Amino acid sequence: MHIKNIADYRLGWLAYVVGLIGLFLATLIFKTYPQLVIIPLILSLIPILITAIKDLIHRKISTDVFLILATIVGVFANQTQAITVVLLIMLVAKYVEGLIKKKTQKAT
C-alpha cells in the first residue's frame, strides 16, 4: 500500500486524538494530581459537542447528543476516567469513519 495523497489521512485530526490518548494515559500514570483527568475529558468532549450542536441545529439527533448526556451523567457519578475512555473510543471511531468516507467517495 502506498500513499497517494497524504491529506486523505487527516493527520491533524489523528495527531489530536493520539495526543489526547497520550494525555489521558499520562494522567493515569502520574497520579500526583488526579483532578487533571478532567483536561482530556474536556478536550475529548469539544469536537463531539460541536458535532452534536450542529446536528441539533439541523434537527437531527445523533449519537453525539447521547454521548453528551452520558458525559454529564458520568461526571456527576464521578466516573470521569470511564467516560473519557468512551469519548476517546468515539474519537478514534470518527477518525476511521472519515477515512472510510473519503475512500468510498474516491471510489465512486
BELZIFEN-V913484 format. One record per pair of residues at least 6 apart in sequence whose ideal C-beta (glycine too) atoms are under 7 Angstrom apart, sorted by the first residue. I is the first residue (numbers start at 1). J is the second residue. D is the distance in whole Angstrom. If there is no record, write none. Layout:
BEGIN
[[I/J/D] [I/J/D]]
END
This chain:
BEGIN
[[8/102/5] [10/95/7] [10/98/6] [13/95/6] [14/95/6] [17/91/5] [17/92/6] [17/95/6] [20/40/5] [20/43/6] [20/44/6] [20/88/6] [20/91/7] [21/88/6] [23/39/7] [23/40/5] [24/40/4] [24/84/6] [24/88/6] [27/36/5] [27/37/5] [27/40/6] [37/80/5] [37/81/6] [37/84/7] [38/80/6] [40/84/6] [41/80/5] [41/83/7] [41/84/5] [41/87/7] [44/84/6] [44/87/4] [44/88/6] [44/91/6] [45/71/6] [45/87/6] [47/91/7] [48/64/5] [48/67/5] [48/68/7] [48/87/6] [48/90/7] [49/68/6] [51/64/5] [52/62/7] [52/64/4] [52/65/5] [52/68/5] [55/61/7] [55/62/4] [55/64/6] [55/65/7] [56/65/7] [67/87/7] [67/90/6] [70/83/6] [70/86/7] [71/83/5] [71/87/7] [74/80/7] [74/82/6] [74/83/3] [75/83/7]]
END
